[in-house]
């Protein structure tokens, strides 16, 4: 009898291949971030925070900055994408 999941020669209950894949499968990515991400690369100098927040509001982006470090506080992938578009930046390692 063949396994319906992997096509092996055992039933799904006793298939070692299915057990191997189940234990080594990468966790699925969530669509939303569970906690804010601080981005130094999208941040500004602490003396430029007010100016950068005003620019973001003009473009319809509500990204705040950390008052101590100037790092951008991002709550979602959409905010990151929007801020990168405003800054004319791109992420080489991002999944398209």
N, C-alpha and C positions, 0 to 999 in steps of 0.2 A: 504494500500500500504506500502511496506517495503522500508526502506532506503537502497540504494545500498552501501553506505559507511560503515555503522556500523551494519546494519541488524535490526534497530529499526522499529517501527510501523508508522513512518512518512516519508514524502518526505525529500530529502536532504536539501531543502530550509528551512524547519521548524523544523528539527530535533535538539532537545536540546542536545542530546548526541554528535553529530558532532560538535556543537558549543563549548561544554565543552572540547572536545579533541583538537580542533583547538586552543583554548586559552591557554591550559596547555601543549601543545607539546613542548618538548625541541628543541632549535635551532639545526640545523644540523651542525656538525663539518666540518670545511673546511680542505682540504687536505694540504694546505700550511699555514704557519703562516703569519699574516699580518705585524707584527713588530718583531724585534729580541728579544729573551728571554735571560736574564742574569741568569746564573746558578752558584750559589755559591758552590753547592755540586760537580760540575764538574770543579770548578776553581782550581787555584794553588796560592801559595804565590807570591807576586809581584816580589820577587827576582828570581823566577823560570820561569817567563813568556817566556823568550827567549829559554830556554831549552825545555819547553813544546811545543812551536810552532814548533821548529825544529823536535821534536819527531812526532808531528802530520803530518808535511809535509812528513816525511819518510814513514808514513803509508797511505799517500794519503788523508789526512783530512785537510781541510782548515779552521779550527776553530781558531778564534782570541780570545784574552783575554783582559779584561778591564785593562788599565795600572794603575789605581788607586786602584782597589780592588782585581784584579786577577780573577774575575769571568769570566767564559766562555761565549762568545757571540754566541748564537745558532740562526740560521736563519730558520731551518727546522727540522722536526722530523727525517729526514734521517741523518742530521749532529749530532743530539743528539744520535741516535742509533750507529753511527760510532764512536763517541767519547767515548761512554760507552763501546763499544767493545775494544777499545784501552786501556782504563783504567781498563778493566776486572770488570766492575760494571754492575749492573742490577737494574731496576726500579720495585719494588714490586707492585706499584699501577698502572702500565702501562696496557693498553688494548692490549692484544696479538692478 
